[in-house]
Amino acid sequence: MTAGLRLYKINLVLMIMLALCLLSGCAYAIDNEKQQKKPAHHSEDGFQNPYVEKGKRGFFKYIKMRYFSKEKFADYESNAHKIPRVETDLALIQKPPDALQVTWIGHATMLIQYMGINILTDPMFSDRASPLSFLGPERFNPPSVKLVDLPHIDYIVISHSHYDHLDKKTVQQIGSNAKWLVPLGMQQWFIRTGVKQESVVEFDWWDVKKFNDAAITATPAQHWSARSLWDRNKTLWASWMLQIGDKTIWYSGDTGYNPHQFNEIGRKFKTIDLALISIGAYEPRWFMKEMHINPAEAVQIHQDIKSQHSIAVQWGTFQLTSEPIDDPPLKLKEALAREKIPSEEFELLKIGETKVIK
């Protein structure tokens, strides 16, 4: 081998090594850039709240607050009769009018009907919000409609994995007959529960997916997720924007309040015709404030998102917190009066009541 050829090969090897180093460095830089651009609500091993200081509000702290603190929990069972309810008009929900129509089935479960599309929010039809049939939060007001009496459900939005919003028995009864729209990380749970993979669609915040005449967006919320002691915040939580034809409906799911996320929702959507906003499960505030809005904060969200019409959900069914069962509507009326908002702009429905939104 001539000296010239040997030098050529050495130079070639050096050039290849340099190229590999440069490519490796570029790949490292790209990987770092991806990590830096990771959304603020994504963590290393799951998800987090961008506007909440990191801390643990886990199962054992709840048990300590519930059973070993000085907090006095109201007697739901003796006062469950105070929650107004009516018999749902089954003929009306089977053959709804052309206008937007909603029916409060109970807790956070609402039936939304418009343009031939039927949507459920967080369907929960069981007697307990618990993995156990004999222990856990008991239902004090039954669903206003049986699952078998519902019209065909096209889409179901799930806000998060807690047992009062995601009920395994209910999911198994509905199965793959509807399209399940869920936050990131939840699809595998549905598949293990028996729902076909193609019937479950995952969303990150601000993902938009179109289904025939509906465009559905997962919007931010401030909450957390867990179904056991080992999966805290492994799946995402969300609120939902449903755009059907000319109508826009927003569902809060469970959430605490911050001014950033809800004002952002209000800026991104020019009109929200109807908002379904949680008003229950908020006391004691020292424990619940970061993750559950109270009625005054529900009114603030109504204003932040510029809702034309709001309806209160998630109260009067399960005792998850310490306030009396009939406290949420009383506090809502007070908050509306303080803000000089007419009560018909942010309504309270009876369990089972159907409301046409014009």
Order of alpha helices (4+ residues) and beta strands (2+ residues): alpha-beta-beta-alpha-alpha-alpha-beta-beta-beta-beta-alpha-beta-alpha-beta-beta-beta-beta-beta-alpha-beta-alpha-alpha-beta-alpha-beta-beta
